[in-house]
Amino acid sequence: MDKEAVIKALAALAHPVRLDVFRALVVAGPAGMTPGTMAEGLGIPQNTLSFHLKELAHAGLVSQERASRNLIYRAAFERMNGVLGYLTENCCRGASCATTAATSCNC
């Protein structure tokens, strides 16, 4: 992952609503969530949620899939693992680290 992609991802997460949305999608796992479910669970108006989902999708942190009449959003775990990998790439001065859990999420 390159520096610009990491900056875009971190910038997208640097907003309280987007961080809450992303964390809710992480909890939902591979099943994902519909915008209606997210809006209700997080207490966010749907039009506001739509804006924030678009920002997260633009940063590559969420994916969107149409299932019949619904949209399903999912956290992009591979992308987030790439961000975490970039941030921890040179940790511990190149020695083996015990912090491998952050780079091995296989959700």
N, C-alpha and C positions, 0 to 999 in steps of 0.2 A: 504494500500500500504506500502511496506517495504522500508527501507532506500536505499538498493541497487538498487531497481527499480527507485526510485526518482533520484538517482545519475546518472543512465544510461540515463534517460530522459533529465535531465538538461545538461548532457555532450553532448547529441545529438543536443540540441538547442543552444549550446554555439559556434556556427559557423554562420557567417552572412548569408551564402547561405541557410543553413538548416532552420534558423529562418525565412527567407523570404519565403521559400517553405511552411513551416508549417503555417505561417500567411496567405498565399494565399489560402491554403486548408481550413482554418477556414472561410475565406470570402466566399469561394465557397459553404460551408455548406454541407448538406447531398448528394447533387448531385455529389460532387467531381470534379476532373479534370483529363484529360489525360496528360501524360508526355509532349506530343507535345504542348498542350495549355500552360502548365506551362513554358516550355522552351522558348516559344515565348513571353509570357507575362512578364517573369522575365529577359529575355535576357541572358539565361544560355545555353551553349551547352548541347545537349541531353546526351552525355556520362558523363559529369560532373553531370548533374541532376540525372542520374541513380544512381551514387555513393551515392549522398546525400539522395535520397529516400530510398536506401537500409539501410543507417544508421538510418534514422527516423523509418523505419519499424522494424529494429532490436531492437530499444528502445520501440517499441509498440506505437509510437505516430501517425502512419499512418497505414491504412489498404489498401490492394490492392485487386481488383476484376477484373476478366476478363469479358468484355462485348463484345461478338462477337470477333472482331480482335483487340480490344482496351483494354488497362489496364486503370482502373479508380482508382485513389488514393483518399482517404478521410482522413480527420483529425480524430483521435481517441479521440473524446470529453470526453468519459468516463475516459480514461486513463489520459488525461490532467486534468480533474476535480479531479482525485485521487492525482495527483502531487500537485495541488493547495490546496487540502484538507490537505495533509501531511504538507505542508509548513505553513498553517495557523491553524493547529490543536489546538495549545495552545495560540492563540493570545488573547490579552486583559486580560491576567492572568486568563483565564477560565471564564470570564464574557461574557455575550451576546454581540456580535459585530454587527455593522451595515454593515459589509462587506460580506454579504451573496451572493451577485451577482456573485462573483468569483467561488463559489462552486455550483451554480445552473444553469449552462449553459445546456440547453436541446436541443442543436442544432441537 
